[in-house]
Amino acid sequence: MNNELLVLILFAAALFFAVLEIFVPSFGILTVLAAASLIWSIVLAFSINQIAGFIYLCAMVVFIPIVLSLVLKIIPKTKFGKRFFLEKDPETPEADDPIREEFRTLIGKEGSAASIMMPSGKVKINGVLYEAVSETGALDPGTPVVVLRNEAATLIVAKKM
């Protein structure tokens, strides 16, 4: 097998390993194989002659960033990319998430500590028990509280003044 063909085969292998890394969790092993294939193809291109090696190296320096930027701009717009890439910010509350909506409606509501809060515990708001964390420190059961905000599935409350 001549070196010219081997350079192309190693370049194709580098592309294959790089694409496979996206779909197969290999903890970087496929990335190392892709980089090794690409480096070895550059070394082989220089073994053909220095001009061919330099041209091949320059082509890779230009080609790889262009392809990566195109892939990152085009793929997320495809049907596959929309399912593969996370489109929405996970911190943004979803309008169709009833639990988040319920917790948002509790902000500003008043209730009382249902257990000793050191600083976490349970609060009762409108007759319903919720997990909560007191921002003002330890609270005794029955202490009036007000909901300041929610973080994940926990209410952040303060002693009502």
N, C-alpha and C positions, 0 to 999 in steps of 0.2 A: 504494500500500500504506500503510495507516495505521500509526501508531507503536505501537499496542497489539499488533498482530500481529507487527510487527518485533521488539518486546521478547521475545515468546514464541519466535520463530524464533531469535534470538540466544542465548537461554537454552538452547534445545534444541541449538544448535550447540556451546555451551560444554560441555554434558554429553557430547555425541558426541565432541568432541576429547579430553576428559578420559578417557573410557573407552578411546578408541583409543590414547591414550598408553601404557596398560598393555600393550597387545598389539603395538604397532608401535614399534620402537626409532627415535625421531626426534631424540634428543639434546636434548629439551626444546622443540622447535619446536611440537609439538602442545599442550604445556602453555601456551606463550605464546599460541597461538591461542585456547585455552580461556579463559585469563584476559582476553585482549582482548575476546572475545565477551561474557563476563560483565560486564566494565566498560562496554562499549558499550551493553549492554542496560540497565544501571543509568542511564547518561547519558540514554538515550532515555526511560526511565521518568520521569526528572525533567523531560524536555521536554514530557511530556504535561501534568503539573502537579506542583507540589512535594509535595503530599500523596501522590499516587500513587507518586512517586519515593521518598519516605521510607518508605512502607509496603513497597514492593518491596525497598528496601535492607535494612530490618529483617528481612523474610522471608528474604533471602539470608544474612544474618548468623546467623540461627537455623537455617535449612534446611540449609546446606552442612555445618556440623559434625555435625549429627544424622545426615545421610545418610552421611557419611564414617565415623562411628563404627559405624553399623549395618552398613555394607558390610564393614568390617574385622572385625566380630564374626561376621557371618553367612556370608559367602563362604567363609572357610577351612573351614567345617563341611560344605560341599556337596561333591559328588563332583568337580566341576570345581575347586573351591578346594583340595581335598586334593592334586590333581595339580599345580596351579599354584603353590601356596605350599610352601616348604620346611618340612616338618613336624618333622624331626629335627635336632638339633644336629649340624653337620658334624664337630665335635670329639669327639663321643661315639663310641666304637668300636662297630662293628656286630658282633653275634654271628655273623652269617652271612658275614663277610668273612674268608676264610682267611688272607690275608696279614697283616692286623692281628692275628689270633689267633696266628699264628706268631711275630710280633714280640713280642707280649705274653708268650708262653711263654719268650722268650729273656732276659727281665729277671732278673738275678741269676745268669745262667749265666757260666761262665768260658771263656775261649778265649785266643787269642794274636794279636798283630798279624801280618798276613800281608804287609804292605808298610810302608814308612816312612810314619808318620802325622805330618803337619805342619800342623794337627792332624787332617786328614781322611785317610782311606786305607781299607784293607781289613783286616778281621779274620776269623779262621777260628774258628768255633764248631761243635763236633760235626762237623768235617770239611767244613762249608759256608762259603763266602766271603760276607761281607756288607759293605756300605758302612757306614762308621762315622766318628764324630768323637770324638777324645780330649778329655775334659774336663780332663785333667791335663797337656796340652801335647804336645810332639813325643815320639813313641815309635819305637824301632827295631824292625825285624822280629823276631819271636820273643818279644817282651815279653809276659808274661802280662797279660791284661785281664779285667775283669768288666763286664757290661752293666748300666748304671744305669737307662736308660729308652730309649724310642724317640720320635723326632719325625719325623712323616711316614714316609718309607721309609728313614730313617737311624738307626742305633743310636748311642746316646751311651754311650761306654765310659770307664773309668778304669783306670789302671795298678793291677794287683793288688798290695796291700801285704803 
